Amino acid sequence: MTPHVRSRARDLARAATLLEAAERLALHAATGQAAIACDPRAARFFALQARQEAFHARVFAAAATFLAPGATLAHPAGPALTAYRARLDGDLDAGDLWSSVVGLQVALEALGAAVLSEVEERLARHLPALAPIHRVLARQEAAHHAFGVQFVQRAADCGELSAPLAQAAAGDYRSLATGLLAACSEMLDGLGETPAPYAASFEALLPTWFRDA
């Protein structure tokens, strides 16, 4: 392996480590949602999502190990992920399921789907064996996001979720998601990329009420 290839593999491994951390955050939040959801169907969905997030985290951890075996990897988004978790934990501790869904399924899953979409070509080139698993992960992330958008919309339509609460949550989580992506600028630069395509893909996935918050 040439020094250039080794450096690129290490940069990709850092990205995989970040994705693992984000999946573990989603696992933590979905587990909390399953515990506070009153609707049995929703509780089952959140529990299923938690199991899927645990699988996603294992996939990215394995990818990082494969790309940079034995390396101690750090990614630059730790504080941003900590801030995101703190907001989610606040919603869950308060029993505010709706706001937590805005934060996890609507916002964070949209960001995850955008990232997976953007990295598909590079994964196929550097880790072709991961391509079929990547497609499974992408479908699951899209399903998590779609469920969240529909769940919030139904709650708003039947009056269970007020427009001010939804807009406040959307505004906060939009800022946190944007900050998370901005924290990755240095890492993306190492991969010869910028956050702009990821941000555009993220925005395209968001419902109108979220973008307008």
The 8 nearest C-alpha neighbors of each residue, nearest first, counted from 0:
[[1, 5, 4, 2, 3, 6, 8, 7],
 [0, 2, 4, 3, 5, 6, 7, 8],
 [3, 1, 5, 4, 6, 0, 7, 8],
 [4, 2, 6, 1, 5, 7, 0, 8],
 [3, 5, 7, 1, 6, 2, 8, 0],
 [4, 6, 2, 8, 3, 7, 1, 0],
 [7, 5, 9, 3, 4, 8, 2, 10],
 [6, 8, 10, 4, 9, 5, 3, 11],
 [7, 9, 5, 11, 66, 6, 10, 4],
 [8, 10, 12, 6, 7, 11, 67, 5],
 [11, 9, 7, 13, 12, 8, 6, 14],
 [10, 12, 14, 8, 13, 9, 7, 15],
 [11, 13, 63, 9, 15, 14, 10, 66],
 [14, 12, 16, 10, 11, 15, 74, 72],
 [13, 15, 11, 17, 12, 16, 18, 10],
 [14, 16, 12, 18, 59, 63, 17, 13],
 [17, 15, 13, 19, 14, 18, 63, 12],
 [18, 16, 14, 20, 19, 15, 74, 21],
 [17, 19, 15, 21, 20, 16, 22, 14],
 [18, 20, 56, 16, 22, 59, 17, 21],
 [21, 19, 23, 17, 18, 22, 24, 16],
 [22, 20, 24, 18, 23, 19, 17, 25],
 [23, 21, 25, 19, 56, 24, 20, 52],
 [22, 24, 26, 20, 25, 21, 56, 27],
 [23, 25, 21, 27, 22, 26, 28, 20],
 [24, 26, 22, 28, 23, 27, 29, 21],
 [27, 25, 49, 23, 52, 29, 24, 28],
 [28, 26, 24, 30, 25, 29, 23, 31],
 [27, 29, 31, 25, 30, 26, 32, 24],
 [30, 28, 32, 49, 45, 26, 31, 27],
 [31, 29, 33, 27, 28, 32, 49, 26],
 [30, 32, 28, 34, 29, 33, 27, 91],
 [31, 33, 29, 34, 35, 30, 36, 28],
 [32, 34, 42, 45, 30, 31, 36, 46],
 [33, 35, 31, 32, 36, 30, 42, 37],
 [34, 36, 32, 33, 37, 94, 31, 96],
 [37, 35, 42, 33, 38, 32, 34, 41],
 [38, 36, 39, 35, 42, 41, 34, 33],
 [37, 39, 41, 40, 36, 42, 43, 35],
 [40, 38, 42, 41, 43, 37, 36, 44],
 [41, 39, 43, 42, 38, 44, 45, 37],
 [40, 42, 44, 38, 43, 39, 45, 36],
 [41, 43, 33, 39, 45, 36, 44, 40],
 [44, 42, 46, 40, 41, 45, 47, 39],
 [43, 45, 41, 47, 42, 46, 48, 40],
 [44, 46, 48, 33, 42, 29, 47, 43],
 [47, 45, 49, 43, 48, 44, 33, 30],
 [48, 46, 44, 50, 49, 45, 43, 51],
 [47, 49, 45, 51, 46, 50, 52, 44],
 [48, 50, 26, 52, 46, 29, 47, 51],
 [51, 49, 53, 47, 48, 52, 54, 46],
 [50, 52, 48, 54, 53, 49, 55, 47],
 [51, 53, 55, 49, 26, 54, 50, 22],
 [54, 52, 50, 56, 51, 55, 26, 49],
 [53, 55, 51, 57, 52, 56, 58, 50],
 [56, 54, 52, 58, 57, 53, 51, 22],
 [57, 55, 19, 53, 22, 59, 58, 54],
 [58, 56, 60, 54, 55, 59, 61, 53],
 [57, 59, 55, 61, 56, 60, 62, 54],
 [58, 60, 62, 15, 19, 56, 61, 57],
 [61, 59, 57, 63, 62, 58, 19, 56],
 [62, 60, 64, 58, 59, 63, 57, 65],
 [61, 63, 59, 65, 60, 64, 66, 58],
 [64, 62, 12, 60, 66, 15, 61, 65],
 [65, 63, 68, 61, 67, 62, 66, 60],
 [64, 66, 62, 63, 68, 67, 61, 12],
 [65, 67, 63, 8, 12, 64, 62, 68],
 [66, 68, 64, 9, 70, 65, 63, 12],
 [69, 67, 64, 70, 65, 66, 63, 71],
 [68, 70, 67, 71, 64, 65, 72, 66],
 [71, 69, 68, 67, 72, 64, 9, 63],
 [72, 70, 69, 73, 67, 68, 13, 64],
 [71, 73, 13, 70, 74, 16, 12, 9],
 [72, 74, 13, 75, 71, 16, 17, 77],
 [73, 75, 13, 76, 17, 72, 77, 16],
 [76, 74, 77, 182, 183, 73, 186, 185],
 [75, 77, 79, 182, 78, 74, 80, 183],
 [76, 78, 80, 79, 75, 81, 74, 17],
 [79, 77, 81, 80, 76, 82, 75, 83],
 [80, 78, 82, 179, 76, 81, 77, 83],
 [81, 79, 83, 77, 82, 78, 84, 76],
 [80, 82, 78, 84, 79, 83, 85, 77],
 [83, 81, 85, 79, 80, 84, 78, 86],
 [82, 84, 80, 86, 81, 85, 175, 79],
 [85, 83, 87, 81, 86, 82, 88, 80],
 [84, 86, 82, 88, 83, 87, 89, 81],
 [87, 85, 89, 83, 84, 88, 90, 82],
 [88, 86, 84, 90, 89, 85, 99, 91],
 [89, 87, 91, 85, 90, 86, 92, 84],
 [90, 88, 86, 92, 87, 91, 85, 93],
 [89, 91, 95, 87, 93, 88, 92, 99],
 [92, 90, 94, 88, 93, 89, 95, 87],
 [91, 93, 89, 94, 90, 88, 95, 87],
 [94, 92, 90, 91, 95, 89, 88, 96],
 [93, 95, 91, 92, 96, 90, 35, 89],
 [96, 94, 90, 93, 97, 91, 98, 99],
 [95, 97, 99, 98, 94, 100, 91, 32],
 [96, 98, 100, 99, 95, 101, 151, 160],
 [97, 99, 101, 100, 168, 96, 95, 102],
 [98, 100, 102, 96, 101, 97, 90, 87],
 [101, 99, 103, 97, 104, 102, 98, 147],
 [102, 100, 105, 98, 99, 103, 104, 106],
 [103, 101, 99, 106, 100, 172, 105, 107],
 [104, 102, 107, 100, 106, 105, 101, 99],
 [103, 105, 144, 147, 108, 100, 143, 106],
 [104, 106, 101, 144, 147, 148, 103, 108],
 [107, 105, 109, 102, 108, 103, 104, 101],
 [108, 106, 103, 110, 109, 104, 111, 102],
 [107, 109, 111, 104, 110, 144, 106, 140],
 [110, 108, 112, 106, 107, 111, 201, 204],
 [109, 111, 113, 107, 201, 108, 112, 114],
 [112, 110, 108, 114, 113, 109, 107, 115],
 [113, 111, 109, 115, 110, 114, 140, 108],
 [112, 114, 110, 116, 200, 201, 111, 115],
 [115, 113, 111, 117, 116, 112, 197, 118],
 [116, 114, 112, 118, 117, 113, 119, 111],
 [117, 115, 113, 114, 119, 118, 112, 137],
 [116, 118, 114, 115, 119, 113, 197, 120],
 [119, 117, 115, 121, 120, 116, 122, 114],
 [120, 118, 122, 116, 121, 117, 115, 123],
 [121, 119, 123, 122, 118, 124, 117, 116],
 [122, 120, 124, 118, 123, 119, 125, 126],
 [121, 123, 126, 119, 125, 124, 120, 118],
 [122, 124, 127, 120, 121, 126, 130, 125],
 [123, 125, 121, 122, 127, 126, 120, 119],
 [124, 126, 122, 123, 121, 127, 8, 120],
 [125, 127, 122, 128, 129, 123, 124, 130],
 [128, 126, 123, 129, 130, 124, 125, 122],
 [127, 129, 126, 130, 131, 123, 132, 122],
 [128, 130, 127, 132, 126, 131, 133, 122],
 [129, 131, 133, 127, 132, 123, 128, 134],
 [132, 130, 134, 133, 129, 135, 128, 127],
 [133, 131, 135, 129, 134, 130, 136, 128],
 [132, 134, 130, 136, 131, 135, 129, 137],
 [133, 135, 137, 131, 132, 136, 138, 130],
 [134, 136, 132, 138, 133, 137, 139, 131],
 [137, 135, 133, 139, 134, 138, 140, 132],
 [136, 138, 134, 140, 139, 135, 133, 112],
 [139, 137, 141, 135, 136, 140, 142, 134],
 [138, 140, 142, 136, 141, 137, 143, 135],
 [139, 141, 143, 137, 142, 138, 112, 108],
 [140, 142, 144, 138, 139, 143, 145, 137],
 [143, 141, 139, 145, 144, 140, 146, 138],
 [144, 142, 140, 146, 141, 145, 104, 139],
 [143, 145, 104, 141, 147, 105, 108, 142],
 [146, 144, 142, 148, 147, 143, 141, 149],
 [147, 145, 149, 143, 144, 148, 150, 142],
 [148, 146, 104, 150, 144, 105, 145, 149],
 [147, 149, 145, 151, 150, 146, 105, 152],
 [150, 148, 152, 146, 147, 151, 153, 145],
 [151, 149, 147, 153, 148, 152, 146, 154],
 [150, 152, 154, 148, 153, 149, 147, 155],
 [151, 153, 149, 155, 154, 150, 156, 148],
 [154, 152, 156, 150, 155, 151, 149, 157],
 [153, 155, 159, 151, 160, 157, 152, 156],
 [154, 156, 160, 152, 158, 153, 157, 159],
 [157, 155, 153, 154, 158, 152, 159, 160],
 [158, 156, 154, 155, 159, 153, 160, 152],
 [157, 159, 155, 160, 156, 154, 161, 153],
 [158, 160, 154, 157, 155, 161, 156, 153],
 [161, 159, 155, 154, 158, 162, 165, 164],
 [162, 160, 164, 163, 155, 165, 158, 159],
 [161, 163, 165, 164, 166, 160, 155, 167],
 [164, 162, 166, 165, 161, 167, 168, 160],
 [163, 165, 167, 161, 166, 162, 168, 160],
 [166, 164, 162, 168, 167, 163, 169, 161],
 [165, 167, 169, 212, 163, 168, 164, 170],
 [168, 166, 164, 170, 169, 165, 163, 171],
 [169, 167, 171, 165, 166, 170, 98, 172],
 [170, 168, 166, 172, 209, 167, 171, 173],
 [169, 171, 173, 167, 212, 168, 172, 166],
 [172, 170, 168, 174, 173, 169, 167, 175],
 [171, 173, 175, 169, 174, 102, 170, 176],
 [172, 174, 176, 170, 175, 171, 169, 177],
 [173, 175, 177, 171, 172, 176, 178, 170],
 [174, 176, 172, 178, 177, 173, 83, 179],
 [177, 175, 179, 173, 178, 174, 172, 180],
 [176, 178, 174, 180, 179, 175, 173, 181],
 [179, 177, 181, 175, 176, 180, 182, 174],
 [180, 178, 176, 79, 182, 177, 181, 175],
 [179, 181, 177, 183, 182, 178, 176, 194],
 [180, 182, 178, 183, 184, 179, 177, 194],
 [183, 181, 179, 76, 180, 184, 178, 75],
 [182, 184, 186, 181, 180, 185, 187, 76],
 [185, 183, 187, 181, 186, 182, 188, 194],
 [186, 184, 188, 187, 183, 189, 182, 75],
 [185, 187, 189, 183, 188, 184, 190, 10],
 [188, 186, 190, 192, 184, 189, 185, 193],
 [187, 189, 191, 185, 192, 190, 186, 184],
 [190, 188, 186, 187, 191, 185, 10, 192],
 [189, 191, 187, 188, 192, 10, 186, 7],
 [190, 192, 188, 189, 187, 193, 186, 7],
 [193, 191, 187, 188, 190, 194, 189, 184],
 [192, 194, 195, 187, 188, 184, 196, 191],
 [193, 195, 197, 196, 198, 184, 180, 181],
 [194, 196, 198, 197, 193, 199, 192, 200],
 [197, 195, 199, 198, 194, 200, 193, 117],
 [196, 198, 200, 194, 199, 195, 113, 114],
 [197, 199, 201, 195, 196, 200, 194, 202],
 [200, 198, 196, 202, 201, 197, 195, 203],
 [199, 201, 203, 197, 113, 198, 202, 196],
 [202, 200, 198, 110, 113, 199, 204, 203],
 [201, 203, 199, 205, 204, 200, 198, 210],
 [202, 204, 200, 201, 205, 199, 206, 198],
 [205, 203, 201, 202, 109, 200, 206, 113],
 [204, 206, 202, 203, 209, 210, 207, 201],
 [207, 205, 209, 208, 210, 204, 148, 203],
 [206, 208, 210, 209, 211, 205, 212, 204],
 [209, 207, 211, 206, 210, 212, 166, 205],
 [210, 208, 212, 207, 211, 206, 169, 205],
 [211, 209, 207, 212, 208, 205, 206, 202],
 [210, 212, 208, 209, 207, 166, 170, 206],
 [211, 166, 209, 170, 210, 169, 208, 167]]
